[in-house]
Amino acid sequence: MFFRLNILLRNIRPLLRMNQRHSSSENIAKIKVNDIEINYLKVGSGPKVLLLLPGALGSIFTDFKPQIETLNRDKYTIVVWDPPGYGHSRPPDRDFSPGFFYRDANYAISLMKELQFNKYSLLGWSDGGITALIAASKAVNHVEKLVVWGSNAYVTEKDLELYEKIRDIQKWSPRMRQPFIELYGEKYFSETWSAWVDSFQTILNKNKGDICREELSKINAPTLILHGAQDSLVPMEHPVYLHKNLKYASIKVFPDAKHNVHLKYPEGFNSAVDEFLCGTTQ
């Protein structure tokens, strides 16, 4: 997790400025989805429509700058959202009560309906990958392909030990804390981060760690699972489990990458995604 914080630390200030700079030219807007104003970005005009889903406390530019900038806009129409309670999709505050991943999936599906996209592919990182898996199981007739990385269908005691080590933001270095405080404010950031850890403890205690295992068999979309072999937040057992339990899945491991493979190795990541989405990869 700390490597992800370091990436955000280096990028978040220019990204926030970029967010402002792109507000008109890059078609950042808000749209009413059910009962929430969802902040989203739409770029490109290609025939293949993509929805990119950020990770925990992530937002449009903090999580997907290299993809927004370099994916081919003649091939793709790219939609990126701030999930409910993250980025600028506030109010309301983030809700981690039971079933939050399923609610996010419903909002994601409804967002694409509101934007009048009938067919699309989902690209989800970390928590966003979990949301993408659930959405793909629900919107079977709408999701064409699925790409997930740094994601898991369940949590273990070992996973929770990793999360607990980073619960208290006061134990983070000021350099790691400050960018999130600038984006969210210290109170909201601290409370939301702690609630994120609590949510997985609840899943472990009340649901035996199961997040979305049963949904995997319902997914018919060809799926690409990407993973950094050095990911210290999501152990290799998780992508292996997804690979074994999805009908039409392939897996690609980046030997030197960590959790943020798409930020650290954007060229290789984007190339793998492009080949999968536009080629014959199944």
TORRONU-584912 format. One line per 10 residues: number of its first residue (from 1); for each residue x, y, z of C-alpha. Coordinates in steps of 0.1 Angstrom, whole numbers, plus 5000, padded with zeros to 4 digits. Layout:
BEGIN
NUM> X Y Z | ...
//
This chain:
BEGIN
1> 5000 5000 5000 | 5028 5024 5008 | 5042 5022 4973 | 5008 5033 4961 | 5008 5062 4985 | 5042 5072 4972 | 5029 5072 4936 | 5000 5094 4946 | 5023 5116 4965 | 5044 5123 4935
11> 5014 5128 4912 | 4985 5142 4931 | 4994 5179 4931 | 4999 5181 4893 | 4969 5158 4889 | 4947 5181 4909 | 4958 5210 4887 | 4952 5188 4857 | 4917 5181 4869 | 4910 5218 4869
21> 4927 5223 4836 | 4908 5195 4819 | 4874 5205 4833 | 4862 5220 4801 | 4884 5206 4773 | 4883 5170 4785 | 4845 5169 4792 | 4845 5164 4830 | 4809 5166 4841 | 4784 5155 4867
31> 4753 5134 4860 | 4725 5123 4883 | 4727 5086 4887 | 4699 5073 4909 | 4702 5096 4939 | 4738 5108 4936 | 4756 5133 4914 | 4784 5113 4898 | 4816 5130 4887 | 4830 5115 4855
41> 4853 5122 4826 | 4846 5112 4790 | 4873 5113 4763 | 4878 5098 4729 | 4853 5089 4702 | 4862 5053 4693 | 4837 5025 4688 | 4849 5005 4718 | 4836 5020 4750 | 4855 5016 4783
51> 4846 5024 4819 | 4876 5027 4842 | 4870 5021 4879 | 4894 5035 4906 | 4906 5018 4938 | 4900 5028 4974 | 4898 5066 4979 | 4909 5068 4942 | 4896 5093 4917 | 4898 5100 4880
61> 4932 5115 4876 | 4949 5100 4907 | 4943 5065 4894 | 4942 5066 4856 | 4964 5095 4843 | 4985 5073 4820 | 4955 5056 4805 | 4936 5088 4800 | 4965 5103 4783 | 4977 5075 4761
71> 4950 5050 4752 | 4940 5055 4716 | 4910 5078 4714 | 4902 5068 4679 | 4898 5032 4691 | 4881 5040 4724 | 4856 5061 4741 | 4869 5063 4776 | 4847 5070 4807 | 4863 5073 4841
81> 4843 5080 4873 | 4847 5090 4908 | 4829 5063 4928 | 4802 5075 4953 | 4819 5093 4982 | 4853 5096 4964 | 4869 5124 4945 | 4842 5149 4935 | 4813 5124 4937 | 4804 5140 4970
91> 4781 5145 4988 | 4771 5120 5001 | 4801 5108 5022 | 4814 5073 5014 | 4792 5045 5027 | 4810 5013 5037 | 4779 4996 5051 | 4774 4959 5041 | 4769 4955 5003 | 4789 4986 4993
101> 4806 4969 4964 | 4773 4958 4951 | 4759 4993 4954 | 4789 5006 4935 | 4783 4981 4908 | 4747 4992 4905 | 4758 5028 4902 | 4784 5020 4876 | 4758 5001 4855 | 4733 5029 4859
111> 4760 5055 4849 | 4766 5038 4816 | 4728 5036 4811 | 4725 5073 4818 | 4753 5080 4793 | 4734 5058 4768 | 4761 5032 4763 | 4746 4998 4757 | 4778 4978 4752 | 4811 4985 4771
121> 4841 4969 4787 | 4851 4974 4823 | 4887 4981 4836 | 4890 4980 4874 | 4919 4984 4897 | 4919 4970 4933 | 4885 4979 4948 | 4875 4990 4914 | 4882 4955 4901 | 4859 4940 4926
131> 4832 4964 4916 | 4839 4955 4879 | 4836 4918 4886 | 4802 4923 4903 | 4790 4947 4876 | 4800 4921 4849 | 4780 4894 4867 | 4749 4917 4868 | 4751 4934 4834 | 4759 4902 4814
141> 4743 4915 4782 | 4761 4948 4783 | 4797 4940 4794 | 4818 4929 4764 | 4852 4924 4781 | 4866 4927 4815 | 4901 4937 4828 | 4910 4936 4865 | 4942 4939 4884 | 4951 4941 4921
151> 4917 4927 4929 | 4903 4899 4951 | 4870 4880 4955 | 4876 4873 4992 | 4897 4885 5021 | 4918 4865 5046 | 4932 4871 5081 | 4965 4877 5064 | 4950 4904 5042 | 4935 4921 5072
161> 4968 4922 5089 | 4982 4942 5060 | 4953 4966 5062 | 4955 4971 5099 | 4992 4981 5097 | 4981 5012 5077 | 4949 5021 5094 | 4962 5050 5115 | 4971 5079 5091 | 4989 5096 5120
171> 5016 5069 5117 | 5021 5077 5081 | 5048 5102 5072 | 5036 5138 5066 | 5047 5134 5030 | 5023 5105 5025 | 4994 5120 5045 | 4994 5155 5031 | 4982 5149 4995 | 4951 5130 5007
181> 4944 5157 5033 | 4946 5183 5005 | 4921 5163 4984 | 4897 5152 5012 | 4905 5172 5043 | 4921 5155 5073 | 4889 5145 5091 | 4872 5130 5061 | 4903 5112 5049 | 4911 5097 5083
191> 4876 5086 5090 | 4870 5072 5055 | 4903 5053 5055 | 4896 5037 5089 | 4861 5028 5078 | 4876 5011 5047 | 4897 4989 5070 | 4866 4982 5091 | 4846 4972 5061 | 4869 4943 5053
201> 4870 4932 5089 | 4832 4931 5088 | 4833 4910 5056 | 4858 4886 5073 | 4837 4883 5105 | 4802 4882 5091 | 4807 4868 5056 | 4836 4845 5062 | 4857 4867 5040 | 4835 4863 5009
211> 4832 4894 4988 | 4819 4882 4955 | 4829 4845 4950 | 4794 4835 4939 | 4793 4862 4912 | 4823 4848 4893 | 4804 4819 4877 | 4779 4844 4863 | 4804 4864 4843 | 4804 4855 4806
221> 4827 4883 4794 | 4862 4874 4784 | 4885 4885 4812 | 4921 4896 4814 | 4936 4894 4849 | 4968 4914 4853 | 4990 4913 4884 | 5022 4926 4897 | 5043 4897 4912 | 5056 4921 4939
231> 5022 4932 4950 | 5024 4933 4988 | 4988 4943 4993 | 4971 4916 4971 | 4990 4882 4973 | 4993 4861 4942 | 4966 4836 4955 | 4939 4862 4946 | 4946 4865 4908 | 4952 4827 4907
241> 4917 4822 4923 | 4901 4845 4898 | 4918 4828 4869 | 4905 4794 4881 | 4870 4805 4887 | 4862 4827 4857 | 4850 4809 4826 | 4869 4828 4800 | 4899 4842 4818 | 4936 4847 4809
251> 4963 4860 4832 | 4994 4880 4827 | 5019 4886 4855 | 5044 4915 4855 | 5074 4901 4874 | 5088 4934 4887 | 5055 4952 4892 | 5037 4959 4925 | 5000 4969 4931 | 5002 4999 4908
261> 5013 4981 4877 | 4993 5004 4854 | 5010 5035 4869 | 5045 5021 4872 | 5046 5003 4838 | 5020 5021 4818 | 5034 5012 4783 | 5034 4974 4790 | 5001 4976 4808 | 4983 4996 4781
271> 4998 4974 4754 | 4984 4942 4771 | 4950 4959 4775 | 4950 4971 4739 | 4958 4937 4726 | 4931 4921 4747 | 4904 4946 4738 | 4911 4949 4701 | 4928 4916 4693 | 4916 4880 4694
281> 4927 4874 4730 | 4900 4856 4749
//
